[in-house]
Amino acid sequence: METLQKYPNQKLCEKFEFQNIAQEDIKEAALLEQVCFPPNEACTEERMAQRIQKAPELFLTAAHKGTGKIAGFINGISTEECSLRDEFFTDIRLHNPEGRNVMILGVAVHPEHQGQGLAGELMRRYLSRMGEMGKRRILLTCVSSKVKMYQKMGFYDQGRADSLWGGHFWHEMSCEIFR
């Protein structure tokens, strides 16, 4: 299986700054979600604020070095649970900082920056960061058309997810982190 490259993509490193999210990024992150996802799936500004306040260490952004604008990000919450359920998207109280599993709630890349490998570079860095934090398993859900993309990033398709978030059937994808 083809997986993410081991080393940073230098071209993307020249163009983007990969960093933690800041409280002042709430509105911008929520707007990016709304650009990248349909209204019934996108995170609201209120929920984005809750996620950033409760689990900022589980966010990774790519800010354009020229404009400072967030071009993409990944965010999630930690848990001991082994399957992604809809409530993770709406109830930040389910976040357990000691949890060994991370449920990715969003991977968003602005359409202007799609097709450049930015999602893959964000994921490569995210998985590395989660390993350094002692996390063991990363889970996400995706539509069928995105399965191959996540497989290239090292995720395994576990089949149909329990989640019906946004009224869709999803694939649950998982990636084990080995240190």
C-alpha positions in Angstrom: 0.0 0.0 0.0 1.3 3.5 -0.9 1.6 5.6 2.3 2.6 9.1 3.1 6.2 10.1 2.5 8.4 10.1 5.5 9.9 13.5 5.1 8.3 17.0 4.7 7.3 18.2 1.3 9.8 21.0 0.9 7.6 22.9 -1.7 4.8 23.0 0.8 7.1 24.0 3.7 8.2 27.0 1.7 4.6 28.1 1.1 2.9 27.2 4.4 3.6 27.4 8.1 2.4 24.4 10.0 1.3 25.4 13.5 -1.0 25.1 16.4 -4.4 26.8 16.3 -4.9 30.0 18.2 -8.0 31.3 19.9 -8.2 34.2 17.4 -8.4 31.6 14.6 -11.9 30.4 15.6 -13.9 32.5 13.0 -11.4 31.7 10.2 -11.5 28.0 11.0 -15.3 27.9 11.1 -15.5 29.7 7.8 -13.1 27.2 6.2 -15.2 24.4 7.4 -18.3 26.0 5.8 -16.4 26.4 2.5 -15.2 22.7 2.6 -18.3 21.0 3.9 -22.1 21.2 3.2 -24.1 23.1 5.9 -25.4 19.9 7.5 -21.8 18.6 8.1 -19.8 21.8 8.8 -18.8 22.7 12.3 -20.4 25.9 13.6 -18.4 28.7 15.0 -19.7 27.9 18.5 -18.6 24.3 18.3 -15.3 25.3 16.7 -14.7 27.6 19.7 -15.5 24.8 22.1 -13.1 22.4 20.3 -10.3 25.0 20.2 -10.8 25.8 23.9 -11.0 22.2 25.1 -8.5 20.4 22.7 -6.2 22.9 21.0 -3.4 20.3 21.0 -5.5 18.2 18.6 -5.6 20.9 15.9 -2.9 21.4 13.3 -3.2 24.3 10.8 -1.4 25.2 7.6 -1.2 29.0 7.3 -0.1 30.6 4.0 3.2 32.3 4.6 2.2 35.2 2.3 -1.2 36.0 3.6 -1.3 34.4 7.0 -4.6 32.8 6.1 -5.4 29.3 7.2 -5.3 27.2 4.0 -6.1 23.9 5.8 -6.4 22.2 9.1 -7.1 18.9 10.9 -8.9 18.7 14.2 -10.0 16.0 16.5 -10.7 14.9 20.1 -9.2 12.1 22.2 -11.1 9.2 23.7 -10.8 5.6 24.8 -13.6 4.6 22.5 -12.8 2.6 19.4 -15.4 3.8 16.9 -16.4 7.3 15.7 -20.0 8.2 16.6 -22.0 11.3 15.7 -21.9 12.7 19.3 -18.2 13.4 19.0 -19.1 16.1 16.5 -21.5 17.9 18.8 -20.4 17.1 22.4 -17.0 18.3 23.4 -17.5 16.9 26.8 -16.7 13.5 25.2 -13.1 14.7 24.9 -10.8 12.7 27.2 -7.3 14.3 27.2 -5.8 11.0 28.4 -7.6 8.9 25.7 -5.3 6.9 23.5 -7.5 7.2 20.4 -8.1 10.3 18.4 -11.3 10.9 16.5 -10.6 13.2 13.6 -13.6 15.6 13.3 -12.4 17.5 10.3 -9.8 17.7 7.5 -10.3 20.9 5.6 -8.3 22.3 2.8 -9.4 25.5 1.0 -10.4 24.8 -2.6 -7.6 27.2 -3.8 -5.0 24.9 -2.2 -6.5 21.5 -3.0 -4.6 19.1 -5.3 -1.1 20.3 -4.1 -0.7 17.6 -1.4 -1.5 19.8 1.5 -4.0 17.4 3.1 -1.4 14.7 2.9 1.3 16.9 4.4 -1.0 18.0 7.2 -1.9 14.3 7.9 1.7 13.2 7.9 2.5 15.9 10.5 -0.6 15.2 12.4 0.1 11.5 12.7 3.6 12.2 13.8 2.4 14.7 16.4 -0.2 12.2 17.7 2.5 9.6 18.1 4.7 11.9 20.0 1.7 12.6 22.3 1.4 8.9 23.0 -1.8 8.4 20.9 -2.2 4.9 19.5 -5.0 5.0 17.0 -6.5 7.6 14.7 -10.0 7.3 13.3 -12.0 9.3 10.8 -15.0 8.9 8.6 -15.2 9.8 4.9 -17.4 9.4 1.9 -16.6 6.6 -0.6 -14.9 9.0 -3.0 -12.2 9.8 -0.4 -11.3 6.3 0.7 -8.4 5.9 -1.7 -7.0 9.3 -0.6 -7.0 8.2 3.1 -5.6 4.8 2.2 -2.6 6.6 0.6 -2.2 8.4 3.9 -1.9 5.1 5.8 -5.5 4.5 6.8 -7.3 1.2 6.6 -11.0 1.1 5.5 -12.9 -0.6 8.2 -16.1 -0.6 6.2 -19.4 1.2 6.9 -19.3 3.5 9.9 -21.9 3.7 12.6 -22.0 7.4 12.0 -24.8 8.9 9.9 -23.5 12.5 10.4 -25.0 14.9 7.9 -27.4 12.2 6.7 -24.7 10.2 4.9 -23.3 6.7 5.0 -19.6 6.9 5.8 -16.6 4.7 5.7 -14.7 4.4 9.0 -11.0 4.6 8.4 -8.3 3.9 11.0 -4.6 4.2 11.3 -2.4 2.6 14.0 0.5 4.7 15.3 3.6 2.8 16.1 6.5 4.5 17.9 
